[in-house]
């Protein structure tokens, strides 16, 4: 069995953002040479997420509205975590949206259903963060 590892770097210009990283993940699969296996894609920061969904701007707006209702950014004083930081809401949003995606690789391609794409979700941006891509298979 072969394995491949690569770290992707992101630095969004806004505090919150959704980035379709499917092309970068597929490029990693291509570089790995693995035709049949699994790919793990996980956020390596506790205020960012990786998830699978549709690449549709209205849906991304709905994520924003929904997450802000569940874990509003302000007032910062509502969170015990916000003693030295102001990002407790980002930790909670990440918890809801998820840490990682595991996807099948078949014939060298992501084995996805219609409309499925991999996203990097940022909830406390404007600084560099990492996403791990780990691939195993043959």
C-alpha positions in Angstrom: 0.0 0.0 0.0 1.2 3.5 -0.8 0.7 6.7 1.1 0.9 10.4 0.3 0.8 13.4 2.5 0.5 17.1 1.7 -0.4 20.2 3.7 -2.5 22.9 2.0 -2.3 26.5 3.3 -5.1 29.0 3.5 -5.2 32.7 4.6 -8.6 34.2 4.0 -9.1 38.0 3.7 -12.3 37.8 5.8 -13.0 36.4 9.3 -15.4 33.8 7.8 -15.2 32.1 4.4 -16.0 29.0 2.5 -13.4 27.8 -0.1 -14.0 24.9 -2.5 -10.8 22.9 -2.2 -12.0 20.0 -4.4 -9.5 20.8 -7.2 -6.6 20.9 -4.8 -7.6 17.6 -3.3 -7.9 16.0 -6.8 -4.5 17.4 -7.6 -3.1 15.7 -4.6 -4.7 12.4 -5.7 -3.1 12.9 -9.2 0.3 13.6 -7.6 0.0 10.5 -5.4 -0.5 8.1 -8.3 -3.0 6.2 -6.1 -5.9 4.9 -8.2 -7.9 3.0 -5.5 -8.0 4.1 -1.9 -9.1 6.7 0.6 -8.3 10.4 1.1 -8.5 12.1 4.5 -8.8 15.9 4.4 -8.7 17.6 7.8 -8.4 21.0 9.2 -5.3 21.4 11.3 -6.7 24.4 13.2 -9.5 24.4 15.8 -11.4 27.4 14.3 -11.6 25.9 10.7 -13.5 23.0 9.2 -13.6 20.7 6.3 -16.9 19.4 5.0 -18.7 18.1 1.9 -21.6 19.9 0.4 -22.9 21.7 -2.7 -21.0 24.7 -4.2 -24.0 27.0 -4.3 -23.7 30.6 -3.0 -27.2 30.7 -1.6 -26.4 27.6 0.5 -23.2 29.2 1.7 -25.2 32.3 2.8 -27.6 29.9 4.6 -24.6 28.4 6.5 -23.6 31.8 7.6 -27.1 32.8 8.9 -27.7 29.4 10.6 -24.3 29.3 12.3 -24.6 32.9 13.5 -27.9 32.0 15.1 -26.4 29.0 16.8 -23.1 30.6 17.9 -23.2 34.4 17.4 -19.9 36.2 17.3 -21.0 39.0 19.5 -21.3 40.0 22.2 -17.9 38.5 23.0 -18.7 38.6 26.7 -21.2 35.8 26.3 -18.4 33.2 26.1 -16.2 32.0 29.0 -13.5 31.2 26.5 -13.2 34.9 25.5 -10.9 36.0 28.3 -7.8 36.5 26.2 -9.3 35.8 22.8 -12.5 36.8 20.9 -13.1 33.6 18.9 -15.2 31.3 21.0 -17.9 31.4 18.3 -15.4 30.1 15.8 -14.6 27.1 17.9 -18.3 26.3 18.2 -19.0 26.8 14.5 -16.1 24.4 13.6 -17.6 21.9 16.0 -20.9 22.0 14.1 -19.4 21.9 10.6 -16.9 19.2 11.3 -13.2 18.6 11.3 -12.6 16.2 8.4 -13.7 14.4 5.3 -12.8 10.9 4.3 -13.6 10.1 0.7 -13.2 7.1 -1.6 -10.8 7.2 -4.6 -11.9 5.1 -7.6 -9.9 5.0 -10.8 -7.8 7.9 -9.6 -10.8 10.3 -9.0 -12.9 11.3 -6.0 -15.8 9.0 -5.9 -18.5 11.6 -5.2 -22.2 11.9 -5.8 -23.8 14.6 -7.9 -22.9 18.1 -6.7 -20.6 16.9 -3.8 -17.6 19.1 -3.3 -15.0 19.5 -0.5 -14.9 22.8 1.4 -12.6 24.5 3.7 -14.7 26.5 6.2 -13.0 29.4 8.0 -14.5 31.0 11.1 -11.6 33.1 12.5 -9.6 34.0 9.4 -7.1 36.6 8.3 -4.2 34.4 9.3 -2.5 31.4 7.8 -4.0 28.0 8.6 -3.4 24.4 7.4 -5.3 21.5 5.9 -3.8 18.0 5.9 -4.4 15.7 2.9 -3.5 12.1 3.6 -4.0 9.5 0.9 -3.6 5.7 1.2 -4.2 3.0 -1.3 -2.8 1.4 -4.4 
